[in-house]
Amino acid sequence: MLINFKNISYYIYLQKMVKKINMPAKKNKTIKEKTVDALNDIQNIKYKFSGSLLYFKKNNLPHKIYYWLIDHPFFYKQKSRLKYVAVSLVGVIVNTIMLVVLTSILKINYLFSATLTEVTSIIYTFFLNKKYTFNSHTKNFKQNIGLFVSYFCVCLLALGIILLTMYIFVEKVGIFYLFAWVLAGVINFFTIYPLQTFLFKSKIFPWNK
């Protein structure tokens, strides 16, 4: 098994290698034999993201929390969802501020405000999800446009779900529009995440090949 220096600390690796090689020889082992033994021992060690090159490169608080979480096997398996949740939380904060300003301060209808808010968020959430959540690597401008148009269509579906949910909760149930907005967001999360995962990961699309 090859050692992936992107995921482990090269410094820690070298430390352990030198320590192993400089140990007193056992049964007249050569340097080459001790090096092979050291490599085998190192490959059996469970490295943590908190001791990786990535950690030292990106050691701000959000990344520290992220690496601490994915050190746990359960969260490591869910790391894509964790990133999606993080991007969604950023969107919720920004969108909620916009919704309150448009609806409560500028007195715009809550459905129209929600539409403006969601359409605006499509641009920055696209780039965050593309680069951060799904780590998508498009090869050219044409693929970028194709991915964005497809993402935009998925977001229009999400917008329809949000507007319908808000209308039912506000007009039929009588809930305050902000609470309806939060409930709509939760429903939308579980509906749209599988579609966006399919969009960014499925090999049937040219930008994922």
C-alpha positions as CSV (number, residue, x, y, z in Angstrom):
1,M,0.0,0.0,0.0
2,L,1.4,3.4,-1.0
3,I,1.6,6.1,1.6
4,N,-0.5,9.1,0.6
5,F,1.4,12.2,1.7
6,K,-1.6,14.4,1.1
7,N,-3.4,12.8,4.1
8,I,-0.6,12.3,6.6
9,S,2.1,14.5,8.0
10,Y,5.3,14.1,6.0
11,Y,7.2,15.4,9.0
12,I,5.8,12.7,11.3
13,Y,6.5,10.1,8.6
14,L,10.2,11.1,8.4
15,Q,10.5,11.2,12.1
16,K,9.3,7.6,12.5
17,M,11.4,6.5,9.5
18,V,14.6,8.0,10.9
19,K,13.9,6.6,14.4
20,K,13.3,3.1,12.9
21,I,16.4,3.2,10.8
22,N,18.7,4.4,13.6
23,M,17.6,1.7,16.0
24,P,20.3,-0.9,16.9
25,A,20.4,-3.7,14.4
26,K,18.6,-6.9,15.2
27,K,20.1,-10.1,13.9
28,N,22.5,-8.1,11.7
29,K,19.7,-6.5,9.6
30,T,20.9,-4.2,6.9
31,I,19.7,-0.6,6.5
32,K,17.6,-1.7,3.5
33,E,15.9,-4.4,5.6
34,K,15.3,-2.0,8.5
35,T,13.8,0.6,6.1
36,V,11.4,-2.0,4.8
37,D,10.4,-2.9,8.4
38,A,9.9,0.8,9.2
39,L,7.7,1.3,6.1
40,N,5.6,-1.7,7.1
41,D,5.2,-0.4,10.7
42,I,4.3,3.1,9.5
43,Q,1.7,1.9,7.1
44,N,-0.1,0.1,10.0
45,I,-0.4,3.3,12.0
46,K,-3.7,5.1,12.0
47,Y,-3.0,8.6,11.1
48,K,-5.3,11.4,12.1
49,F,-6.4,14.4,10.1
50,S,-5.5,16.5,13.1
51,G,-1.9,15.6,12.5
52,S,-1.9,16.0,8.8
53,L,-0.4,18.4,6.3
54,L,-3.9,19.7,5.6
55,Y,-4.3,20.6,9.3
56,F,-1.2,22.6,9.3
57,K,-2.1,24.3,6.1
58,K,-5.7,25.1,7.1
59,N,-5.6,25.5,10.9
60,N,-8.4,28.0,11.4
61,L,-11.2,27.2,13.8
62,P,-13.8,25.8,11.3
63,H,-11.2,23.5,9.7
64,K,-10.0,22.4,13.2
65,I,-13.6,21.4,14.1
66,Y,-14.0,19.7,10.7
67,Y,-10.8,17.6,11.1
68,W,-11.6,16.8,14.7
69,L,-15.0,15.4,13.6
70,I,-13.7,13.3,10.7
71,D,-11.1,11.7,12.9
72,H,-14.1,9.7,14.1
73,P,-15.0,6.8,11.7
74,F,-18.7,7.6,11.6
75,F,-18.1,11.3,10.7
76,Y,-15.4,10.4,8.2
77,K,-18.0,8.3,6.3
78,Q,-20.4,11.3,6.4
79,K,-17.8,14.0,5.5
80,S,-19.6,14.9,2.3
81,R,-22.8,15.5,4.2
82,L,-20.9,17.4,6.9
83,K,-19.6,19.8,4.2
84,Y,-23.0,20.1,2.7
85,V,-24.5,21.0,6.1
86,A,-21.8,23.6,6.6
87,V,-22.5,25.2,3.3
88,S,-26.2,25.0,4.0
89,L,-25.7,26.8,7.3
90,V,-23.9,29.6,5.6
91,G,-26.7,29.9,3.2
92,V,-29.3,29.8,5.9
93,I,-27.6,32.7,7.8
94,V,-27.2,34.9,4.7
95,N,-30.7,34.1,3.3
96,T,-32.4,34.7,6.6
97,I,-30.9,38.1,7.0
98,M,-31.9,39.0,3.4
99,L,-35.5,37.6,4.0
100,V,-35.9,39.7,7.1
101,V,-34.6,42.8,5.5
102,L,-36.9,42.4,2.4
103,T,-40.0,41.3,4.3
104,S,-40.0,43.0,7.6
105,I,-38.1,46.2,6.8
106,L,-38.8,46.9,3.1
107,K,-42.4,45.3,3.4
108,I,-42.1,43.1,0.4
109,N,-44.4,40.0,0.2
110,Y,-42.7,37.1,2.0
111,L,-43.0,34.8,-1.1
112,F,-41.4,37.3,-3.4
113,S,-38.7,38.0,-0.8
114,A,-38.0,34.2,-0.5
115,T,-37.8,34.0,-4.3
116,L,-35.2,36.8,-4.5
117,T,-33.3,35.4,-1.6
118,E,-33.1,31.9,-3.1
119,V,-32.2,33.0,-6.6
120,T,-29.4,35.2,-5.2
121,S,-28.0,32.3,-3.1
122,I,-27.8,30.0,-6.1
123,I,-24.6,31.7,-7.3
124,Y,-22.5,31.5,-4.1
125,T,-23.8,28.0,-3.0
126,F,-22.9,26.7,-6.5
127,F,-19.3,27.6,-6.1
128,L,-19.1,26.5,-2.4
129,N,-20.7,23.1,-3.2
130,K,-18.6,22.7,-6.4
131,K,-15.2,23.4,-4.7
132,Y,-15.8,22.6,-1.1
133,T,-18.6,20.0,-0.7
134,F,-18.2,17.8,-3.7
135,N,-14.7,18.8,-4.9
136,S,-15.9,18.8,-8.5
137,H,-13.2,19.4,-11.2
138,T,-14.6,20.5,-14.5
139,K,-12.2,20.5,-17.5
140,N,-13.4,23.5,-19.5
141,F,-15.8,26.4,-19.7
142,K,-18.5,24.4,-21.5
143,Q,-18.6,21.9,-18.7
144,N,-18.8,24.7,-16.1
145,I,-21.8,26.1,-17.9
146,G,-23.5,22.7,-18.2
147,L,-23.0,22.0,-14.5
148,F,-24.3,25.5,-13.5
149,V,-27.4,25.2,-15.7
150,S,-28.1,21.8,-14.2
151,Y,-27.5,23.1,-10.7
152,F,-29.8,26.1,-11.4
153,C,-32.6,23.7,-12.5
154,V,-32.2,21.7,-9.3
155,C,-32.3,24.9,-7.3
156,L,-35.5,26.0,-9.1
157,L,-37.1,22.7,-7.9
158,A,-35.9,23.5,-4.4
159,L,-37.4,27.0,-4.7
160,G,-40.7,25.5,-5.7
161,I,-40.7,23.3,-2.6
162,I,-39.8,26.2,-0.3
163,L,-42.5,28.5,-1.7
164,L,-45.2,25.8,-1.5
165,T,-44.2,24.9,2.0
166,M,-44.1,28.5,3.2
167,Y,-47.5,29.2,1.6
168,I,-49.1,26.2,3.3
169,F,-47.6,27.0,6.7
170,V,-48.3,30.7,6.6
171,E,-51.6,31.0,4.9
172,K,-53.3,27.7,5.9
173,V,-51.7,26.9,9.3
174,G,-51.0,30.5,10.4
175,I,-47.3,30.2,11.3
176,F,-45.1,33.2,11.3
177,Y,-43.2,33.4,8.0
178,L,-39.7,33.0,9.5
179,F,-40.7,29.8,11.3
180,A,-42.3,28.6,8.0
181,W,-39.0,29.5,6.3
182,V,-37.0,27.3,8.7
183,L,-39.4,24.3,8.3
184,A,-39.3,24.7,4.5
185,G,-35.5,24.7,4.6
186,V,-35.4,21.4,6.6
187,I,-37.8,19.7,4.2
188,N,-35.8,21.1,1.3
189,F,-32.5,19.8,2.7
190,F,-33.6,16.2,2.7
191,T,-35.2,16.5,-0.7
192,I,-32.5,18.3,-2.7
193,Y,-29.3,16.8,-1.2
194,P,-29.6,13.5,-3.0
195,L,-30.3,15.3,-6.3
196,Q,-27.2,17.5,-5.9
197,T,-25.1,14.6,-4.9
198,F,-26.2,12.8,-8.1
199,L,-25.5,15.9,-10.1
200,F,-21.9,16.4,-8.9
201,K,-20.9,12.7,-8.6
202,S,-22.7,10.7,-11.2
203,K,-20.5,9.5,-14.1
204,I,-23.3,9.9,-16.6
205,F,-22.6,13.7,-16.7
206,P,-19.5,14.8,-18.8
207,W,-18.2,17.0,-16.1
208,N,-17.8,14.0,-13.7
209,K,-15.8,11.8,-16.1
